[in-house]
């Protein structure tokens, strides 16, 4: 799956990593629902770090369609709410 991190670029992630990423996504969703700003900030950073760690960066001039778009690390809680689906940021 091709994932874009807003403001950074794209990485290609193997589908086998989504179980691990969904655990962070579920935590992020709970923190957002409870209004836990510090927890939200910490978990968003952890989610993005994990995507960078597990993903293979695509070249900057690559124009692959992104199947998943994640907010930048400095996104606000409100900006992330606008990106959320029923399953959080990551489907599944």
Secondary structure as GFF3:
##gff-version 3
##sequence-region A 1 92
A	DSSP	beta_strand	2	5	.	.	.	ID=ss1
A	DSSP	beta_strand	9	12	.	.	.	ID=ss2
A	DSSP	three_ten_helix	15	17	.	.	.	ID=ss3
A	DSSP	alpha_helix	18	34	.	.	.	ID=ss4
A	DSSP	alpha_helix	37	54	.	.	.	ID=ss5
A	DSSP	beta_strand	56	57	.	.	.	ID=ss6
A	DSSP	beta_strand	68	70	.	.	.	ID=ss7
A	DSSP	alpha_helix	77	83	.	.	.	ID=ss8
###
